[in-house]
Amino acid sequence: MQNEKKLMIEQAETIWTRLQNSGLPIHSFLMDYQGTTIKEAYQAPYGPSDLHRMFSITKSFCSIAIGFLCADKKITLEDFIVDYFPEYCSGETHPWLKEMTIRHMLTMETCHTSTTYKIHSEKNWVESFFITPPSHRSGQIFLYDTSSSHTLAALVQKLTGKGVLQYLRDKCLDQIGFSKESYLLKDPFGAEMGGSGLMALPSDLLKLGRYCLNEILEGQGDFADYLREAVSFQVPTLHFGQTFEEQQGYGYQFWRIRKGFAMYGMGGQYVLFYPEQNLVFAITADTQNIKGGNQIILDTISNSIGSISMKETVIPPICGSRTYRLLENEKGFKSISLSFDHSEGVFVLSGVKKTFYIPFSFTEAKVSVLKGYEERIAVKAVWADSTSLYLPVQIVGESVGSIHIMLKLSDEAVTLWMRKVEETYFAEFQGFFEGIRE
């Protein structure tokens, strides 16, 4: 046991040295092995007593609070969120919003295309979540939505009379020595910023990380069961991830990563969990102005703890041909059709003025020409899960870029999401679309 601990201490020193030598503005690095802090280091201007903005790590705190509410039987994950906020809903509330569950919010599968309070900046931030017209059905495709977490924090306040941090203090934070001076920033209307507002010490993150990992590894009861579910793969994120880790999937406001899971905040704020090694890391930084900075942090740590473990490729039982009639949309698309087997296929997007044919293969990049733009494209398709088909379209030619297409398929309907990453053209390939099977 002493030899194992000695090796871990040496490993921690190696990781910290590599992070320092990376040139990134790393503010803190903490490492816990089997419940013992074996490394705690800081770089100026930050020290151990300086509160740090944790950004979207706050979302994981909201998820933990939701877990306690579930364990106390105050809510279930299948509850409809509109039932808890009737003051913001009316007879005109869209059915897609009415059908949104707490589970959909935790998995970032809401009916909104973007963070709603950024659209209605003059409105109460919580109210904006209920009055913004939905773009698609809930529970279909992952898309990051900070207003979802903000509304979950408001739910905690409404049901307990306490803010998220105070509620968690009563449940677990006080017993693990979480700092008293930590707090959550509030929005302009007085509600806690449940998506990004946490101010805390890096050591606070390590303490809560250890508490959560112990519950996951050894805990009994409804809360421990919730945490195990929260850190498990719930929805695919291949179409969204900016780093290799962010493509591994999402749980309930926790990210899946290589060989583990994580709390993640903008700018390089991380709590990284590696259950097999019984390791927890807490890192704070500011990578906002450094492209690829987050991947450097993640690679430095992941590569130090063993080989990379990837989620197995899913080969679903469905194949053949199917066509969906699209609901009215501003792009003017009328239908989509798919024809495929287990090796290759073609995706057809039909509109009033243009029809796009996109051939793909599951084994290698399928090269063709995108009619209408006369640019070469290459597509190697992936089944993100048994009903989610991801088509990453590489654009090869004068217009270097990509188009990302995710389809959530069922026998009755389809949800289509598209995003283009290219400077000038391909504006048609943006947004959500709903369709009915023909």
Buried (B, 14 or more C-beta within 10 A) or exposed (E): EEEEEEEBBEBBBEBBEBBEEBEBBBBBBBBBBBEEBBBBBBBEEBEEEEBBBBBBBBBBBBBBBBBBBBBEEBBEBEBBBBEBBEEBBEEEBBEBBBBBBBBBBBBBBBBBBBBBBEBBEEBBBBBBBBBBEBBBBBBBBBBBBBBBBBBBBBBBBEBBEBBBBBBBBEBBBEEEEBBEEBBBEEBEEEBBBBBBBBBBBBBBBBBBBBBBBBBBEEBEEBBBBBBBBBBBBBBBBBBBBEBBBBBBBBBBBBBBBBBBBBBBBBBBBBBBBBBEBBBBBBBBBBBEEBEEBBBBBBBBBBEEBEEEEEBEEEEEEBBEEBBBBBEEBEBEBBBBBBBBEEEBBBBBBBBEEBBBBBBBBBEEBBEBBBEBBEBBBBBBBBBBBEBBBBBBBBBBEEBEBBBBBBBBBEEEBBBBBBBBEBEEBBEBBBBBBBBEEE
